[in-house]
Amino acid sequence: MIEKTLFNIPYYTLPTLYFKKKKQNLLSILKGYPEEKSGIQNFKTNKHLNRENLKQIFVEELKEELEHFSNKIKNDIIVKEVWSVLYEKNDYQSIHNHGTLGYYGILYLEYPDDGPTTEFLQPWNNIKNDKSTLFSYSPKEGDIIIVPSFVNHFSNPNFSDTPKRVISFDLKIK
């Protein structure tokens, strides 16, 4: 008998090069794009603001990382959108995805040692018990994770006294 794989969902992790310098630059830029809570959200974000300049600055700051990813997948990419999310104590993000095409990424800009994990939901139930299967990602500050856009994910509540701040981005494959 030969075992083979029908489906595989790759994801990518990479460190932010020269993270300390880039972190300071990005935090300085984010002062012009304050995160706010809106409606029923359980977190703060600046996704409601015009962020075109933020996207340009992000692409310049992370040029090497984005090029590395593009080379890895052997496709050109376009950064479609960039925004930040701030999770203060008890804040969380409910399950969602970023559409059916391309990838999304998360840069963990400020991440407390006791920060919440990011959870990814397998798009099919476990074949042994017919239950949902989660993959937990425990990042460290400066990590970038890039995942296919269709993968549902969420952030557990931040029980830390220190806020968690991420920069999220959507990528289109050319």
C-alpha positions, 0 to 999 in steps of 0.5 A, a space after each residue: 500500500 502506498 500513502 499519498 497526499 490529496 491536499 496540502 495547505 502550505 503556509 510560510 513563516 519568516 523573520 523580519 530582517 533588521 526587526 528593531 529598526 523596522 519596528 521603530 519605523 513602523 510604530 512611528 508611522 502608525 501614529 498617523 493611523 490610530 486604531 479604534 474600536 468600531 461597532 461590535 469589534 472586540 479589538 482596535 483597528 485602523 482598517 476604516 481609515 484611508 491607508 494608501 500611504 501606510 501600504 506604500 511605507 509597509 512595502 518599502 520597509 518589508 521589501 526584502 521579506 516580500 521579495 523572499 516570499 515571492 521568490 519562494 512561491 515563484 510568483 510575483 505578488 502585489 500587496 493589496 491592503 495593509 492595516 494594523 490591529 491592536 489587542 488590549 487586555 481581553 480583546 480578541 478577533 473572531 473567526 474570519 478569512 480574507 477571501 478565496 484568492 491569494 494570501 494574507 500575512 501577519 507581522 507580529 509587531 508588538 507581541 507580549 511573552 504571554 500573548 495569545 496564539 493565532 488559531 487556524 481552522 482546517 477547512 475539513 473535519 478530522 476524518 477520525 472524529 468528525 471534529 474541527 481541527 485547529 492549528 495554533 501558531 505561537 509567534 514571537 515578536 518580529 515573526 511574519 506568517 503568510 497563509 492562503 486567504 481562504 483559511 479561517 483564523 482567529 486570535 484568542 483573547 489577550 489576557 496579558 497586561 501588555 497589548 498585542 499589535 499586528 500589521 496584517 496584509 493581503 497579497 494578490 498573486 500576479 
